Amino acid sequence: MSEEKTLMDFVKAAKSQITEVDIADVVAHLDEDYQVLDVREPAEFASGTINGAHNLPRGILEAACDFQYPGHQQLMLDRDKKWLLFCATSGRSAMATAVMQQMGFKNVKNINGGIAAWKTAEMQVVIP
């Protein structure tokens, strides 16, 4: 029987497959036309996010990005669009970044530390 995996096992595996961006480098990426994708739940998003962020909860990411799924989102059709993803601390967004890469997105990066690191760096948080 194989060993049971934990959430952190999945996060660690995802982080080994993706590129992460430190908070200090986010603004430079925004200047390079990266868009921000907040994969937290709607209530978390509503409590404060990065200016201009789109909200797409991790739980519906695959469906929203799937061309063949009737409920896909127009925002997610361009596989060449540049995305910076984040969540609360970067676990969910790391897994979301890995999934998006597997779904053909070419320019997706995870914001290391998530909104918690963003706030610690005293970066602007907006209420959508």
N, C-alpha and C positions, 0 to 999 in steps of 0.2 A: 504494500500500500504506500502511496506517495505521501510526502509530508504536506500537511495543510498549509496554505499560504495565508498571510495576513495582509491587511491593507498596505502596510509599509513595504511588504515584498513587491506588491504591484507598483507602488510609487517608485521604488528603487529601480525596478525593471524599466519603467517608463523613462525615468531620468537618464538611464544609460543609453537611451535611443534618441534623445532629443538635444536641442541646443537651448541653453538657458541664458537669460540676460539679467545682469545685475541692475538694481534700481538706478545706479549712476549712469547706466547706458541707455535707459529707456527713452529719454528725450532725444538723443541722437537717432534712435530708431524711428521715432515719430517724425523727425525731420526727413527721414528716408521713405515716407509714405506708408509706414506700418499703421494698421488700424488696431484698436484694442478690443479684445473680446473677454468679457467678464463671464466666467462659466459658473458663478455662484447662483444660488437660488434667487428668485425674484425679490423676496423680502431682504436678503442680504444686499442685493444690488440697490434696492430702494433706500437702504440705510447709509449709502455713500459709496461712490465709485470713482474711477479715474475719468477725468473730463473727456467726453466724446466716446466713451466705451459703449459697445453694444452688449446686450445681455442675452446669452444663450446658455441656459443651464446645462451642466454636464450630463444630466439624465436624459436629455433629448438630442444631444449633439449628433449622434450617428444618423438619426432620422432627418434632422435638419440639413445635414450635409449630403444626403443620398439623393442623387438625381432621380432615381427610379421610385423613390418613396413619394406618394401623393402629398404628404405634408412637409416636403422640403422647403427651405427658406431661400428666397431669391438672393439674399445677402451672401449666401454660402456657395453660389454656383461657380464663381471664378476661382479655379484652383491655383492661379498665379498671384492672387491678392496676398499682400503681406499682412500677417497677423502676429500680435503679441497677446498671449493668453495669460490670465491670472485668476486666482481664486483667493481664499482666505490666507493660506500659507504656502501654496504652490503644489500640493499633492494632487488635487483634482485636476488642476490645469496641466500638470505634467502628463497625467493619463490622457487628458483631452488632446494635448499636443501630439502625443504618440499616435492616437487614433486618427487625427486629421492627416498626419503624414501617411499613414496606411491607406487613407482614403484618397490620396493623390495631391494633397496640398503641398506646395513646394517651399513656401516661405512662412513657416510657423515656428515661433519661439515661445518659450515659457518665461514669465517674469519670476525670477527666483525670489522666494519669500512672500510672494503675493501681496495683497492689500495691507497685511500686517507690516511688511518691510517698507512698503510705500508710506504708510503713516509714520513709522519710526523715523524715516528719512525726512519727515515733515513736508512731504509733497502734498499738493492740493488735492483734496477730496471734494467731490461735488455730489449734491443730492439731485438725482435725475427728475 
